[in-house]
Amino acid sequence: MRRFLIIQTAFIGDAILTLPMIQKLKEQNKDAEIDVLAIPSTKEIFNSSPFVNKVIEIDKKKKHKSLISLFKFAKKLKSNNYAKIYCPHRSLRSAILTKLLAVDESFSFSNSKLKFFYTNIITYNKKQHEVQRNLDLISYNYTDESWRIIPSIEVSISSKNKVDDFFVNLKAKIKFAAVAPGSIWETKKYPKNYYTEIVKLLTADSFTVFLIGGKDDEEICNSILEKSGEQVISVAGKFSLTESIEFLKRMEVLIANDSAPTHLGVCANIPVLTIYCSTVPNFGFYPYNKKSSFMSYNDLECKPCGIHGLQKCPIKTFECGNFIKPGQVIMKIKDMLNDRNI
């Protein structure tokens, strides 16, 4: 049996946006096994894909940080005898690893580091969504809308039961909304006081609001919780990635920054409103499923100030976040849900 390797060692959102490509690659090569090389934080995502044979973990920050350890890692990996490597991650480390594995065919993008290490170079189209770009990597032909593939995620029975038990024991109103205020990049975070106002407006309209995120988001979620009154619950750090997707399926809407929760909401296939501060939708990471949308104040010369965001606003004004008011966000949600009661 032929074996393919996908190298995707970027962030959680990037991992999720690789899943449609893996799905279609398996459809094109039903006789092939597809392995994925992933970092510890995204391993769960790839393990949940029914199209992935095996997930191989690489620890770039510790165990496999040095060049020597990368050589040793490649030597072990080479025994898998991969026929092809697809590398949507465009890093120097990914290129070196691909070269060391010495497969017959390898694929990456035209803006990859050390791109001459790959046997096939695919044009990276900055005007496309990341899902489209990844589909280009496997030469998948799509139409204007057929690229909008919702990632297939298999959630374990135990994870489903955990989420079900949470809602069974919950005394809350019927309408549920989720708010994800966190991000590893400070300039991607919509202002905390604005999120607090949005939460208050939602609860005033009979929504129970859940503040979601990982362990690192507990502080910001608790801070909003303290100022938001009743019918607000923080579940930050309480659910894994796949459990979070199962959790979000109960929501009517998710409001998030340009960060991982946006893509978890797409996996749950619920309406997602992504608020862009220092980054822009044109980078190609906006929510693309039905009824989802985004907001971005673009009339600024300084925006975008970086492809990932920064830890501080370079000009110390943070106008990109402050110009989008909570009332505008609520009106946008109303348009998305077509609900006169909100």
MOFENVEN-V390149 format. One record per residue. RES is the residue in three letters. SS is DSSP state (A for helix, B for strand, O for the rest). PSI is psi in radians with two decimals (NA if undefined). Layout:
RES&SS&PSI  RES&SS&PSI
This chain:
MET&O&2.35  ARG&O&2.57  ARG&B&2.31  PHE&B&2.65  LEU&B&2.28  ILE&B&2.18  ILE&B&1.90  GLN&O&1.68  THR&O&0.50  ALA&O&-2.76  PHE&O&3.06  ILE&A&-0.80  GLY&A&-0.73  ASP&A&-0.68  ALA&A&-0.80  ILE&A&-0.71  LEU&O&-0.09  THR&O&-0.35  LEU&A&-0.74  PRO&A&-0.66  MET&A&-0.77  ILE&A&-0.71  GLN&A&-0.83  LYS&A&-0.54  LEU&A&-0.68  LYS&A&-0.68  GLU&A&-0.64  GLN&A&-0.42  ASN&O&1.22  LYS&O&-0.41  ASP&O&0.00  ALA&O&2.62  GLU&B&2.37  ILE&B&2.02  ASP&B&2.70  VAL&B&2.32  LEU&B&2.09  ALA&B&2.82  ILE&O&2.86  PRO&A&-0.67  SER&A&-0.31  THR&A&-0.02  LYS&A&-0.70  GLU&A&-0.69  ILE&A&-0.85  PHE&A&-0.57  ASN&A&-0.42  SER&O&-0.12  SER&O&2.23  PRO&O&-0.13  PHE&O&-0.02  VAL&O&2.24  ASN&O&-0.83  LYS&B&2.47  VAL&B&2.18  ILE&B&2.21  GLU&B&2.33  ILE&O&2.21  ASP&O&1.60  LYS&O&-0.42  LYS&O&-0.34  LYS&O&-1.52  LYS&O&-0.69  HIS&O&0.53  LYS&O&-0.71  SER&O&2.81  LEU&A&-0.63  ILE&A&-0.77  SER&A&-0.55  LEU&A&-0.69  PHE&A&-0.77  LYS&A&-0.70  PHE&A&-0.76  ALA&A&-0.65  LYS&A&-0.73  LYS&A&-0.71  LEU&A&-0.53  LYS&A&-0.45  SER&O&-0.23  ASN&O&-0.21  ASN&O&1.02  TYR&O&2.43  ALA&O&-0.62  LYS&B&2.64  ILE&B&2.28  TYR&B&2.20  CYS&O&1.51  PRO&O&-0.38  HIS&O&2.24  ARG&O&0.53  SER&O&2.90  LEU&A&-0.77  ARG&A&-0.72  SER&A&-0.69  ALA&A&-0.76  ILE&A&-0.77  LEU&A&-0.73  THR&A&-0.75  LYS&A&-0.72  LEU&A&-0.54  LEU&A&-0.37  ALA&O&0.91  VAL&O&2.90  ASP&O&-0.72  GLU&B&2.37  SER&B&2.61  PHE&B&2.30  SER&B&-3.02  PHE&B&2.86  SER&O&-0.30  ASN&O&0.31  SER&O&2.61  LYS&O&2.44  LEU&O&0.84  LYS&A&-0.39  PHE&A&-0.10  PHE&A&-0.23  TYR&O&2.62  THR&O&-0.38  ASN&B&2.22  ILE&B&2.19  ILE&B&2.36  THR&O&2.24  TYR&O&1.91  ASN&O&1.87  LYS&O&-0.33  LYS&O&-0.13  GLN&O&2.86  HIS&O&2.70  GLU&A&-0.60  VAL&A&-0.76  GLN&A&-0.77  ARG&A&-0.74  ASN&A&-0.60  LEU&A&-0.59  ASP&A&-0.57  LEU&A&-0.50  ILE&O&0.21  SER&O&0.72  TYR&O&2.20  ASN&O&2.12  TYR&O&2.80  THR&O&-3.01  ASP&O&-0.55  GLU&O&-0.33  SER&O&-0.21  TRP&O&-0.27  ARG&O&1.22  ILE&O&2.12  ILE&O&2.20  PRO&O&2.40  SER&O&2.14  ILE&O&2.24  GLU&O&2.04  VAL&O&2.30  SER&O&2.75  ILE&A&-0.71  SER&A&-0.66  SER&A&-0.72  LYS&A&-0.73  ASN&A&-0.66  LYS&A&-0.77  VAL&A&-0.75  ASP&A&-0.77  ASP&A&-0.63  PHE&A&-0.79  PHE&A&-0.53  VAL&A&-0.68  ASN&O&0.13  LEU&O&2.23  LYS&O&1.71  ALA&O&2.92  LYS&O&2.92  ILE&O&-0.70  LYS&B&2.19  PHE&B&2.37  ALA&B&2.57  ALA&B&2.48  VAL&B&2.21  ALA&B&1.65  PRO&O&-0.06  GLY&O&2.92  SER&O&2.67  ILE&O&-0.25  TRP&O&2.14  GLU&A&-0.65  THR&A&-0.01  LYS&A&-0.17  LYS&O&2.06  TYR&O&2.47  PRO&O&2.38  LYS&A&-0.69  ASN&A&-0.52  TYR&A&-0.74  TYR&A&-0.69  THR&A&-0.74  GLU&A&-0.70  ILE&A&-0.76  VAL&A&-0.75  LYS&A&-0.71  LEU&A&-0.65  LEU&A&-0.76  THR&A&-0.54  ALA&A&-0.35  ASP&O&0.58  SER&O&0.36  PHE&B&2.47  THR&B&2.24  VAL&B&2.28  PHE&B&2.19  LEU&B&2.08  ILE&O&2.82  GLY&O&-3.08  GLY&O&-2.99  LYS&A&-0.66  ASP&A&-0.25  ASP&A&0.04  GLU&A&-0.70  GLU&A&-0.85  ILE&A&-0.64  CYS&A&-0.73  ASN&A&-0.60  SER&A&-0.74  ILE&A&-0.71  LEU&A&-0.77  GLU&A&-0.45  LYS&O&0.11  SER&O&-0.15  GLY&O&-2.74  GLU&O&2.97  GLN&O&0.49  VAL&B&2.27  ILE&B&2.28  SER&B&2.22  VAL&O&0.33  ALA&O&2.24  GLY&O&-0.01  LYS&O&-0.32  PHE&O&2.58  SER&O&-3.13  LEU&A&-0.86  THR&A&-0.58  GLU&A&-0.62  SER&A&-0.67  ILE&A&-0.78  GLU&A&-0.71  PHE&A&-0.79  LEU&A&-0.39  LYS&O&-0.34  ARG&O&-0.15  MET&O&2.62  GLU&O&-0.45  VAL&B&2.64  LEU&B&2.30  ILE&B&2.18  ALA&B&2.88  ASN&B&3.10  ASP&O&1.35  SER&O&-3.09  ALA&A&-0.73  PRO&A&-0.54  THR&A&-0.79  HIS&A&-0.49  LEU&A&-0.66  GLY&A&-0.65  VAL&A&-0.73  CYS&A&-0.66  ALA&A&-0.21  ASN&O&0.82  ILE&O&2.86  PRO&O&2.22  VAL&B&2.27  LEU&B&1.98  THR&B&2.24  ILE&B&2.07  TYR&B&2.19  CYS&O&-1.59  SER&O&-0.35  THR&O&3.12  VAL&O&2.64  PRO&A&-0.49  ASN&A&-0.24  PHE&A&-0.36  GLY&O&0.48  PHE&O&0.46  TYR&O&2.78  PRO&O&2.28  TYR&O&0.06  ASN&O&3.02  LYS&O&2.39  LYS&O&-0.07  SER&O&2.76  SER&B&-3.04  PHE&B&2.84  MET&B&2.40  SER&B&2.21  TYR&O&1.87  ASN&O&-0.06  ASP&O&0.99  LEU&O&2.29  GLU&O&-0.45  CYS&O&-0.08  LYS&O&2.31  PRO&O&2.59  CYS&O&-0.06  GLY&O&2.71  ILE&O&-0.52  HIS&O&-0.26  GLY&O&2.98  LEU&O&3.01  GLN&O&-0.31  LYS&O&2.56  CYS&O&2.17  PRO&O&-0.53  ILE&O&0.11  LYS&O&0.41  THR&O&-0.55  PHE&O&0.74  GLU&A&-0.54  CYS&A&-0.50  GLY&A&-0.67  ASN&A&-0.41  PHE&O&-0.35  ILE&O&1.91  LYS&O&2.65  PRO&A&-0.65  GLY&A&-0.63  GLN&A&-0.66  VAL&A&-0.77  ILE&A&-0.72  MET&A&-0.66  LYS&A&-0.72  ILE&A&-0.71  LYS&A&-0.79  ASP&A&-0.69  MET&A&-0.72  LEU&A&-0.21  ASN&O&0.79  ASP&O&2.01  ARG&O&-0.24  ASN&O&-0.10  ILE&O&NA
